Amino acid sequence: MRLIQVLVPEEKRDDALRVLDDENLDYVRTSECSGGVDAELVTLPVPTQAVEHVLTSLREVGIEDEFVVVSSIETARTPQIDELEERFVNGREEDDSISQDEIRTKALNMTPGWVTYYAMTLLSAVVATAGLLLDSPAIVVGSMVIAPQISAALTGTVGLVLDDRRMVLGGVSSLVIGLVVAMLGALAFAWLARSGEVVPVPIDITAIEQVQNRISPGLLALAVGVCAGAAGAFGLATAIPVSLVGVMIAAALIPAAAAVGIGIAWGDVGVTLGAFVLVAINATSILLAGLAVFWYLGYRPEGWTPGDVRANLTRDRLGTIAITIVIGTVVLAGAGVVLGQHVTFENEVNDEVKTVLADEEYEDLELVELQTEFHDGGAVADETEVTVVVRRPADSVYLSLATVIEHALEERTGHDVSVVLEFVEGATASGG
């Protein structure tokens, strides 16, 4: 529920009151003569979903936004309030979206001071790094809860859709710098943990499940970024709380940024590159998905004229849109090429390993798990590690299986492959 207060000049009073009466709105008029101007302060309670409709109707009769206050109230009891709630809240005329001015204010109010923002980002990165190294999902989730990235992401997307360059610059720069701070913080913490032998130096970080989940980005990872951005936009544009959506956005960014730092600290190019690609894809998809949802919900730049393409394509708007499209295209195209190479390689590895194990010689073996290190097409790393876990009968020995799989994968993919073969002992119980 919102309370609207509008200063109506004397010469436009009749037109404004006629609009309010036609909409069956309940209002209170207060005479206002401050500043030597004869006017009335009109106060009226409306459902949240009706704010933009009411303000637009007033603008059409010449009431400018020189003095308009929209505040939140808990409830209101007026003669027509039930009818208004039935009309707007139940969706017969309007959807759940809030007014354009309010969404701008909400986005700006979400952004904390820069000290708080970067301090919370650093803390969340340290917690995420600890959770990854400990292989603890609970700690990783904890890092998402305290991460503040939702404020930067949504400020940037709101600025894009409203063509507010100040918001775009502030939101996107905070998001990018925040992710860099997260990576550097994770690097410093991981290096201290490694050099101080808090974590065993010989540990294979690619064998840690929580790290594995952040270094092999695929189409499912892209879906996470898109859904996080879309959910954030829906949450901000409606009455839905955005706190839980913030966890979703952080889930797509902070653990992957922490994995970048871990990869650098351990000198593992595959981990670093895989996690960085995941961060880049998710950050870009969050912004673009949020932009698409805001546009779908009807938010447009100030002065937008529906149906008039020429009037809408001004130089200032084209500049902002062009920069956004170019940057988004470059990031997604570059990351998409690398991602496509990895997905193709991973599919070939999966098919070939299954083909090898389908041989009659290995009929007693069962594939348990298959993990492929991030594959960059040989641009940085010359060799890609593939971990194969199979279940075998007790006391069975397959000395040459790792070599057979390695040769088969190299022939199939055309790249150097290192195979790590792990056996899980199994036994079959038969009834008597």
Secondary structure, DSSP 8 states (H G I E B T S, - for coil): -EEEEEEEEGGGHHHHHHHHHHTT---EEEEE-GGG--EEEEEEEE-GGGHHHHHHHHHHTT--TTSEEEEE-S----TTHHHHIIIIITSSS--S---HHHHHHHHHHH---HHHHHHHHHHHHHHHHHHHHHT-HHHHHHHHHH--HHHHHHHHHHHHHHT-HHHHHHHHHHHHHHHHHHHHHHHHHHHHHHHTTSS-TT--GGGSHHHHTTTS--HHHHHHHHHHHHHHHHHHHSSS-SHHHHHHHHHHHHHHHHHHHHHHHTT-HHHHHHHHHHHHHHHHHHHHHHHHHHHHTT---TT--TT-HHHH--HHHHHHHHHHHHHHHHHHHHHHHHHHHHHHHHHHHHHHHHHHHTSGGGTT-EEEEEEE----TTSS-SEEEEEEEEEEETT---TTHHHHHHHHHHHHHSSEEEEEEEEEEE------
